[in-house]
Amino acid sequence: MKVQCDICKTEYNLPSNTSGEVKCAICGHTWTISNKSHRSWLMMFIASLCALLAATIFTVTVIITSRRDSSDKRPLVAVIDNVQTVTNNGMDQVIVTGTVTNRSDDIYAFPDLVIVLYGDDGAPIARQKFMPSATFLDVGQSVSFTHKLSGNVSGVKRVGVELMNMENEK
């Protein structure tokens, strides 16, 4: 390690583990040197990693919160309350019951509902559209629905419900 006298600027080469008082051989000036640890770069690296981790956690939290906030702003929300399988004349039928809630401050026309049947791989295997019994949903109102699925329901692992709107219709 190189050190320099503060007074006469004489340079000295000392072992890297030297610490304590040093006296200049030229001018007699005495000063203290400390053994600089190589931990400073390690501490900077750890601090950088912590800052990067904190920034990542903050970013993920903001993204999740914004997605949750945007989904919570939907005026109408449909939820399945019960899925029941009944046998009628030797054929299995699935009956889906649920509710649609108006969470806005406006009256909304009740949209058509679509029951989506999903298979083992999570992909939709069938969609069934039906019209609910209500015409309009008042502010804060919830309306129940019941739909008996028609056709073959074998291989169905999950049932979902969607609100039909202008974007979904083709």
C-alpha positions as CSV (number, residue, x, y, z in Angstrom):
1,M,0.0,0.0,0.0
2,K,1.3,3.5,-0.9
3,V,1.1,6.3,1.7
4,Q,2.3,9.9,1.4
5,C,3.4,12.3,4.0
6,D,1.0,15.2,4.3
7,I,3.8,17.8,4.9
8,C,6.6,17.0,2.5
9,K,4.8,14.6,0.1
10,T,7.3,11.8,0.5
11,E,5.9,8.5,-0.7
12,Y,6.3,5.2,1.1
13,N,5.4,1.6,0.2
14,L,4.1,-0.2,3.2
15,P,2.7,-3.7,3.7
16,S,-1.0,-3.8,3.1
17,N,-1.8,-4.9,6.7
18,T,0.0,-1.9,8.2
19,S,-2.0,0.3,10.6
20,G,-1.2,2.7,13.4
21,E,1.2,5.7,13.7
22,V,3.7,6.4,10.9
23,K,6.6,8.8,11.1
24,C,8.1,10.5,8.0
25,A,11.9,9.8,7.8
26,I,12.4,13.2,6.0
27,C,10.5,15.8,7.9
28,G,9.6,13.9,11.1
29,H,5.8,14.4,10.7
30,T,3.7,11.7,12.4
31,W,0.3,10.6,11.2
32,T,-2.1,7.7,11.7
33,I,-3.0,5.2,9.0
34,S,-5.7,2.6,9.2
35,N,-5.8,-0.8,7.5
36,K,-8.4,-0.3,4.8
37,S,-10.5,-3.3,4.7
38,H,-11.6,-4.9,1.4
39,R,-15.1,-5.2,2.9
40,S,-16.0,-1.7,1.6
41,W,-16.6,-3.1,-2.0
42,L,-18.5,-6.1,-0.5
43,M,-20.7,-3.8,1.5
44,M,-21.4,-1.6,-1.6
45,F,-22.3,-4.8,-3.5
46,I,-24.6,-6.0,-0.8
47,A,-26.2,-2.5,-0.5
48,S,-26.7,-2.5,-4.3
49,L,-28.4,-5.9,-4.2
50,C,-30.7,-4.7,-1.4
51,A,-31.6,-1.6,-3.3
52,L,-32.3,-3.7,-6.4
53,L,-34.4,-6.1,-4.4
54,A,-36.4,-3.3,-2.8
55,A,-37.0,-1.7,-6.3
56,T,-38.1,-5.0,-7.7
57,I,-40.5,-5.6,-4.8
58,F,-41.9,-2.1,-5.1
59,T,-42.4,-2.5,-8.9
60,V,-44.2,-5.8,-8.4
61,T,-46.4,-4.4,-5.7
62,V,-47.4,-1.4,-7.8
63,I,-48.2,-3.7,-10.8
64,I,-50.3,-6.0,-8.7
65,T,-52.1,-3.2,-6.9
66,S,-52.8,-1.4,-10.2
67,R,-54.2,-4.6,-11.7
68,R,-56.3,-5.2,-8.6
69,D,-57.5,-1.6,-8.6
70,S,-58.4,-1.7,-12.3
71,S,-60.3,-5.0,-11.9
72,D,-62.1,-3.5,-8.9
73,K,-63.4,-0.6,-11.0
74,R,-65.6,-2.9,-13.1
75,P,-69.2,-1.8,-12.6
76,L,-70.7,-5.3,-12.9
77,V,-69.2,-8.4,-11.3
78,A,-70.4,-11.9,-11.9
79,V,-69.6,-14.7,-9.4
80,I,-70.4,-18.4,-9.4
81,D,-71.8,-19.4,-6.0
82,N,-72.5,-23.1,-6.7
83,V,-71.9,-25.8,-9.3
84,Q,-74.1,-28.9,-8.9
85,T,-74.2,-32.1,-11.0
86,V,-77.6,-33.8,-11.2
87,T,-78.6,-37.0,-13.1
88,N,-81.7,-36.7,-15.1
89,N,-82.9,-39.8,-17.2
90,G,-79.4,-41.3,-16.9
91,M,-77.7,-38.1,-18.2
92,D,-75.5,-35.9,-16.1
93,Q,-76.4,-32.2,-16.1
94,V,-74.6,-29.3,-14.5
95,I,-76.5,-26.5,-12.8
96,V,-74.6,-23.3,-12.2
97,T,-75.9,-20.7,-9.7
98,G,-74.4,-17.3,-9.0
99,T,-74.9,-13.6,-8.6
100,V,-74.2,-10.4,-10.6
101,T,-73.6,-7.3,-8.6
102,N,-73.7,-3.6,-9.7
103,R,-70.8,-1.9,-7.8
104,S,-71.1,1.4,-9.6
105,D,-73.1,4.6,-8.9
106,D,-75.2,4.1,-12.1
107,I,-78.0,1.9,-13.2
108,Y,-76.7,-0.7,-15.7
109,A,-78.5,-2.8,-18.3
110,F,-78.1,-6.5,-17.4
111,P,-75.8,-8.1,-19.9
112,D,-76.1,-11.7,-21.2
113,L,-74.0,-14.2,-19.3
114,V,-71.6,-16.8,-20.7
115,I,-70.8,-19.9,-18.8
116,V,-67.4,-21.2,-19.8
117,L,-66.4,-24.8,-19.3
118,Y,-62.7,-25.6,-18.9
119,G,-60.9,-28.9,-19.4
120,D,-57.9,-30.6,-17.7
121,D,-55.4,-28.3,-19.4
122,G,-57.3,-25.1,-18.4
123,A,-58.4,-24.4,-21.9
124,P,-62.1,-23.6,-22.6
125,I,-63.9,-26.6,-24.1
126,A,-67.4,-25.0,-24.4
127,R,-69.2,-21.7,-23.9
128,Q,-72.9,-21.3,-23.3
129,K,-74.6,-18.0,-23.5
130,F,-77.9,-17.3,-21.7
131,M,-80.1,-14.3,-20.8
132,P,-80.6,-13.5,-17.2
133,S,-84.0,-12.9,-15.6
134,A,-83.4,-9.2,-14.8
135,T,-83.3,-6.3,-17.2
136,F,-81.5,-3.6,-15.2
137,L,-79.3,-3.6,-12.2
138,D,-79.8,-0.6,-9.8
139,V,-77.0,0.9,-7.8
140,G,-75.6,-1.7,-5.4
141,Q,-78.1,-4.3,-6.5
142,S,-77.3,-8.0,-6.8
143,V,-79.3,-10.5,-8.8
144,S,-79.0,-14.3,-8.7
145,F,-78.9,-16.5,-11.7
146,T,-79.3,-20.2,-12.4
147,H,-78.4,-22.0,-15.6
148,K,-78.7,-25.6,-16.5
149,L,-75.9,-26.5,-18.9
150,S,-77.0,-28.4,-22.0
151,G,-75.1,-31.0,-23.9
152,N,-72.2,-33.2,-22.9
153,V,-70.4,-32.1,-19.7
154,S,-67.8,-34.8,-19.5
155,G,-64.2,-33.7,-19.0
156,V,-65.2,-30.4,-17.4
157,K,-62.8,-29.6,-14.6
158,R,-63.7,-26.0,-13.9
159,V,-66.6,-23.6,-14.6
160,G,-66.4,-19.9,-15.1
161,V,-68.8,-17.0,-15.8
162,E,-68.3,-14.0,-18.0
163,L,-70.4,-10.9,-18.7
164,M,-71.2,-10.5,-22.3
165,N,-70.5,-7.1,-23.7
166,M,-70.0,-5.4,-27.1
167,E,-66.3,-6.5,-27.1
168,N,-67.1,-10.2,-26.6
169,E,-69.8,-10.3,-29.3
170,K,-68.6,-11.3,-32.8
